[in-house]
Each structure stands twice: as C-alpha cells, then as structure tokens.
Amino acid sequence: STEQKAQYDCVAAAQEAHVAKLTADAAELKAGYDKYSADAAEYKAGYDKLSADNAEQQEQLSKAAVDAAEFKAGYDKLLVDTSEQQAQLDKAAADAAEYKAGFDKLSADAAEHKAGYDKLSADNAQQQAQLDKAAVDAAEFKAGYDKLLVDTAEQQAHLDKASADAAEYKAGFDKLTADNWEQKAQLDKAAADAAEFK
C-alpha cells in the first residue's frame, strides 16, 4: 500500500543517511590516521637527527677533554721547568754574591797591600810581587763575577720565556675548558630535546 511504501522509503532514506555518515566518519578517521602517521614519521626523523647530533657532540666533547688534558700536561711541565730554572737562577745569584764578596775582599786586601807598599818602600820587591798577585787574583775574580752576571741574565731570559709559555698554555687550557662546558651545555640541550621528541 501507499502507506507501507512511504514507511519503506523513510527507512531506506534513514539507512542511506546513516551509511553516508558512517562513510564520512570513516574518511575523517582515515585522514586523522594519515596525519598521525605523517606526524610520527616527522617526529621520528627529528629524533634520529638529534641522536646523530648528540653522538657528534659527544665525540667533540671527548676530543676537547683529551686536548684539555694535553694542554694541562704541557702547562704542568712548564711549571716544573720554570721551578728548575728559578732554582738555577737563585744558585747563580748566590754564586755571584759569593764571587762579589771575594772580589770586594781582594780589592780591600789589594788596597791594604798597596798602602803598606807605599808606606814601607817603593823598592820592596816582595810586597810588589804580593801586590801584583793580588791584582791578578782580583782581576780573575772580577772576570768570574762578570761571567756570572752574564749567565744570570741569560737564565733570567729563559725564565721569562718559560713564564710566558706557561701563561700561553694556561690561556689555551682555560679556553678549552670553556669550550668543553659550552659543548656540554649543547649536549645536555640536545639530550633534553631528544627526550621531548621521544
């Protein structure tokens, strides 16, 4: 009958609308899944890149640590060398003071002999020989003293150069330490970023 057909058409229309809604929902779910898959792939690529960057920075950090250790060893050696040269310089200064004291004593003795020589006689051959010997000894001590002064100046120059080298190694070590901390901070940030992506 006409009433039954109307009911049938109404049911058919409702079923068709329901099928259309299910189809639309399925399409929306498919689009959401595709977007999720694309986002997951993008996050995976970002995570892989961060992992590679992390490994590279770890290698740079390890190399920086090795370089810092080498610079520190060089700096420590320079400190030892500087201490040894300082000890040599101190000994040379002590020797120079000793030679100077000896030279001053010989000069005083020579002056004393000269005074005695002038007082006793210009013809006193023995005192003249003593005076001559004292003058020769004084000249020898003076030559030794002058040589020590030259050696002391050379050792001072070596010590100054060693101190300058030590300062240069110290500056290189401090820079490597600063670079090391900076790379450590970058590495920690990369690890934190990787953890967020993961």
Residue, then its C-alpha position, 0 to 999 in steps of 0.5 A: s500500500t501507499e502507506q507501507k511504501a512511504q514507511y519503506d522509503c523513510v527507512a531506506a532514506a534513514q539507512e542511506a543517511h546513516v551509511a553516508k555518515l558512517t562513510a564520512d566518519a570513516a574518511e575523517l578517521k582515515a585522514g586523522y590516521d594519515k596525519y598521525s602517521a605523517d606526524a610520527a614519521e616527522y617526529k621520528a626523523g627529528y629524533d634520529k637527527l638529534s641522536a646523530d647530533n648528540a653522538e657528534q657532540q659527544e665525540q667533540l666533547s671527548k676530543a676537547a677533554v683529551d686536548a684539555a688534558e694535553f694542554k694541562a700536561g704541557y702547562d704542568k711541565l712548564l711549571v716544573d721547568t720554570s721551578e728548575q730554572q728559578a732554582q738555577l737562577d737563585k744558585a747563580a745569584a748566590d754564586a755571584a754574591e759569593y764571587k762579589a764578596g771575594f772580589d770586594k775582599l781582594s780589592a780591600d786586601a789589594a788596597e791594604h797591600k798597596a798602602g803598606y807598599d807605599k808606606l814601607s818602600a817603593d823598592n820592596a820587591q816582595q810586597q810588589a810581587q804580593l801586590d801584583k798577585a793580588a791584582v791578578d787574583a782580583a782581576e780573575f775574580k772580577a772576570g768570574y763575577d762578570k761571567l756570572l752576571v752574564d749567565t744570570a741574565e741569560q737564565q733570567a731570559h729563559l725564565d721569562k720565556a718559560s713564564a710566558d709559555a706557561a701563561e700561553y698554555k694556561a690561556g689555551f687550557d682555560k679556553l678549552t675548558a670553556d669550550n668543553w662546558e659550552q659543548k656540554a651545555q649543547l649536549d645536555k640541550a640536545a639530550a633534553d630535546a631528544a627526550e621531548f621528541k621521544 
